[in-house]
Amino acid sequence: LMYYTIGQRQGLGIGGTKEGSEEPWYVADKDLENNVLIVAQGDHPSLYASSLECSQLHWISDQLPSSDTILRCKIRYRQQDQTCSITELSDGKLRVDFDEPQRAITPGQSIAFYHDDICLGGGIINTAIIEKAIQSANIGVNPNNNGEVIKLFFPPMTVKQRQETAKQAKVMTDNAK
């Protein structure tokens, strides 16, 4: 699962079906404990979250912006600024609530905060906070591909298998260049 990123479209090895939708599949979530990749087809609601939690914060002024500061942020390069509000949590963490749900909030990526055109600081995304959990994801590919969520189960791997997989991925990446 370490080779997949939330929102990723390429390299999933999932195609459509004869009578199904031709919309692409995207990584919606990862269940690391059970080694399960959760994917969704098209512009599925499971790809969106209205909040996130971040840490490793750095404020240029060394201070958290005041609550009356109108904040905007970016969670990906070249994204338009998104209006948000922040709440300080324990242990140096921050909750960010967006005015509009954001697509494919990805743990490990950066978030940058702005007031007008001035960068105030940033942090590292820990997790997307999804208010409505996906009720029951289908197991396996839905033959109708009606924008359903599916789970792809990966068998447990030994250390040797993981090393071999990493070597194969590097060869594929090198060959793609």
CORHUWO-V324661 format. One record per backbone hydrogen bond with DSSP energy under -0.5 kcal/mol. NH is the residue of the N-H (numbers start at 1). CO is the residue of the C=O. E is the energy in kcal/mol with one decimal. If there is no record, write none. Layout:
NH_CO_E + NH_CO_E
This chain:
4_1_-1.9 + 7_27_-3.1 + 8_5_-2.6 + 12_9_-0.7 + 15_13_-0.5 + 20_17_-0.9 + 21_144_-0.5 + 26_40_-2.8 + 27_8_-2.0 + 28_26_-0.5 + 28_38_-3.0 + 29_38_-1.9 + 31_36_-3.2 + 32_30_-0.9 + 35_31_-0.6 + 35_32_-0.6 + 36_31_-2.2 + 37_152_-2.4 + 38_29_-2.5 + 38_36_-0.5 + 39_37_-0.6 + 39_150_-2.4 + 40_26_-2.6 + 41_148_-1.0 + 42_24_-3.1 + 44_42_-1.7 + 47_44_-2.0 + 48_45_-1.9 + 49_102_-2.1 + 50_129_-0.7 + 51_129_-1.0 + 52_96_-2.0 + 53_127_-2.6 + 54_94_-2.5 + 55_124_-2.3 + 57_92_-0.5 + 58_122_-2.7 + 60_58_-0.5 + 60_120_-2.5 + 61_120_-0.5 + 62_59_-2.0 + 69_66_-1.9 + 71_69_-0.8 + 71_84_-0.7 + 72_114_-2.3 + 73_82_-2.1 + 74_112_-1.9 + 79_76_-1.7 + 82_73_-2.5 + 84_71_-2.0 + 85_97_-2.3 + 87_95_-2.3 + 89_93_-2.7 + 93_90_-1.4 + 94_54_-2.4 + 95_87_-3.0 + 96_52_-2.8 + 97_85_-2.8 + 97_95_-0.5 + 98_50_-2.9 + 98_96_-0.5 + 99_83_-2.1 + 102_49_-3.2 + 104_47_-3.4 + 107_105_-0.6 + 108_125_-3.2 + 109_106_-1.8 + 111_123_-2.3 + 112_74_-2.1 + 113_121_-3.1 + 114_72_-3.6 + 115_118_-2.3 + 118_115_-2.2 + 119_117_-0.5 + 120_113_-2.8 + 120_118_-0.5 + 121_113_-1.2 + 122_58_-2.1 + 123_111_-2.1 + 124_55_-2.8 + 125_109_-3.2 + 126_53_-3.1 + 127_53_-1.6 + 129_51_-2.8 + 130_128_-0.7 + 131_129_-0.7 + 133_131_-0.7 + 138_149_-1.5 + 140_138_-0.6 + 140_151_-0.8 + 143_141_-0.5 + 145_142_-1.3 + 147_145_-1.1 + 150_39_-2.6 + 151_138_-0.9 + 152_37_-3.3 + 153_151_-0.6 + 154_35_-2.0 + 162_158_-2.4 + 163_159_-2.4 + 164_160_-2.3 + 165_161_-2.5 + 166_162_-2.4 + 167_163_-2.1 + 168_164_-2.5 + 169_165_-2.5 + 170_166_-2.0 + 171_167_-2.3 + 172_168_-2.5 + 173_169_-2.3 + 174_170_-2.9 + 175_171_-2.6 + 176_172_-1.5 + 177_173_-0.8 + 177_174_-0.7
